[in-house]
């Protein structure tokens, strides 16, 4: 299933709404702080976790959402976190859901697009965060 350009634009606007409180100062935005603001708890996850345990994990006190990330996927956790924030931002998940939600293929695709766009917006900022004053002349002369 492919997203329409109209839906992609709606998702991009949703990302911009998420970033709007930062008034263009995206250097202060982090996925981790957004995760905390939304009440998302990240936990480690065994391959052998049963559906019953997954459902119980949604009941951890004080958490609006709990995301279990398998250790082999930690290197892409920023993308995954953006995906899950996308589900919340796009209204796919009601807060305090007690059962394990199964996203539909279109919801999965929308959350993927949200994460891609969000991470693209942040990737330039993250590059700038690592920029050192002494390297600016080198960059200007390339």
C-alpha positions as CSV (number, residue, x, y, z in Angstrom):
1,X,0.0,0.0,0.0
2,X,1.4,3.4,-1.0
3,X,0.8,6.7,0.8
4,X,-0.7,9.5,-1.3
5,X,1.2,12.7,-1.7
6,X,-1.7,14.4,0.2
7,X,-1.3,12.0,3.1
8,X,2.5,12.4,3.1
9,X,2.0,16.2,3.4
10,X,-0.4,15.7,6.3
11,X,2.3,13.6,8.0
12,X,5.0,16.1,7.3
13,X,2.7,18.8,8.9
14,X,2.3,16.5,11.9
15,X,6.1,16.3,12.3
16,X,6.3,20.1,12.0
17,X,3.6,20.4,14.7
18,X,5.7,18.2,17.0
19,X,8.8,20.4,16.4
20,X,6.9,23.7,16.6
21,X,7.4,24.4,20.3
22,X,11.1,24.5,19.6
23,X,10.6,27.7,17.5
24,X,13.2,26.7,14.9
25,X,15.8,25.8,17.6
26,X,15.8,22.1,16.8
27,X,19.2,21.7,18.5
28,X,17.3,21.4,21.8
29,X,15.0,18.7,20.5
30,X,15.9,15.1,21.3
31,X,13.9,11.9,20.7
32,X,14.7,10.8,24.2
33,X,13.1,13.9,25.8
34,X,10.1,13.6,23.5
35,X,9.9,9.9,24.6
36,X,9.8,11.0,28.3
37,X,7.3,13.8,27.6
38,X,4.9,11.3,26.0
39,X,5.4,8.8,28.8
40,X,7.1,6.2,26.7
41,X,9.2,3.6,28.5
42,X,11.7,1.6,26.5
43,X,12.6,-1.9,27.8
44,X,14.8,-4.7,26.7
45,X,13.1,-7.6,25.0
46,X,13.8,-11.3,24.7
47,X,13.0,-13.2,21.5
48,X,11.0,-15.5,23.6
49,X,8.6,-13.0,25.2
50,X,5.1,-14.3,25.1
51,X,2.1,-12.3,24.0
52,X,0.8,-12.5,27.6
53,X,3.9,-10.9,28.9
54,X,3.8,-8.2,26.1
55,X,0.2,-7.4,27.2
56,X,1.3,-7.2,30.9
57,X,4.1,-4.8,30.0
58,X,1.5,-2.2,29.0
59,X,0.5,-2.0,32.6
60,X,3.8,-0.7,34.0
61,X,2.9,2.1,36.5
62,X,3.4,5.6,35.2
63,X,3.9,4.7,31.6
64,X,1.5,5.7,28.8
65,X,3.3,3.5,26.3
66,X,5.9,0.8,26.6
67,X,8.0,-0.2,23.7
68,X,10.1,-3.4,23.8
69,X,13.2,-3.2,21.6
70,X,15.1,-6.4,20.9
71,X,18.9,-5.9,21.6
72,X,19.8,-6.7,18.0
73,X,17.7,-3.6,16.9
74,X,19.3,-1.1,19.3
75,X,21.4,0.4,16.5
76,X,18.2,1.6,14.8
77,X,16.3,2.5,17.9
78,X,16.2,6.2,16.9
79,X,14.3,5.2,13.8
80,X,12.1,2.8,15.8
81,X,11.4,5.5,18.4
82,X,10.4,7.9,15.7
83,X,8.1,5.3,14.3
84,X,6.4,4.8,17.7
85,X,6.1,8.5,18.3
86,X,4.6,8.7,14.8
87,X,1.9,6.2,15.9
88,X,1.1,8.4,18.8
89,X,1.3,11.7,16.9
90,X,-0.9,10.4,14.1
91,X,-3.6,9.1,16.5
92,X,-3.1,5.4,15.8
93,X,-2.7,4.5,19.5
94,X,-5.0,5.7,22.3
95,X,-3.2,6.5,25.5
96,X,-3.2,3.9,28.3
97,X,-4.0,1.0,25.9
98,X,-4.1,-2.1,28.0
99,X,-3.9,-4.7,25.2
100,X,-1.2,-5.2,22.7
101,X,-2.1,-3.0,19.7
102,X,-1.6,-4.5,16.2
103,X,-1.1,-1.8,13.7
104,X,-2.5,-2.1,10.2
105,X,-0.3,-2.0,7.2
106,X,-1.3,1.6,6.4
107,X,-0.6,2.7,10.0
108,X,2.8,1.0,9.8
109,X,3.6,2.8,6.5
110,X,2.4,6.1,7.9
111,X,4.5,5.7,11.1
112,X,7.5,4.7,8.9
113,X,7.1,7.8,6.8
114,X,6.7,10.0,10.0
115,X,9.9,8.5,11.4
116,X,11.8,9.0,8.1
117,X,10.8,12.6,7.8
118,X,11.4,13.4,11.5
119,X,14.9,11.8,11.4
120,X,15.7,13.6,8.2
121,X,14.8,16.9,9.9
122,X,16.9,16.0,12.9
123,X,19.9,14.5,11.0
124,X,21.0,18.0,9.8
125,X,20.7,19.3,13.3
126,X,22.7,16.4,14.7
127,X,25.4,17.0,12.1
128,X,25.5,20.7,13.2
129,X,25.7,19.7,16.9
130,X,28.9,17.9,16.2
131,X,30.4,20.8,14.2
132,X,33.4,22.4,15.8
133,X,34.4,26.0,15.1
134,X,37.8,25.0,13.9
135,X,36.3,22.8,11.2
136,X,34.2,25.6,9.6
137,X,37.0,27.0,7.6
138,X,37.8,23.5,6.2
139,X,34.2,23.1,5.2
140,X,34.0,26.5,3.6
141,X,37.1,25.7,1.5
142,X,35.8,22.3,0.2
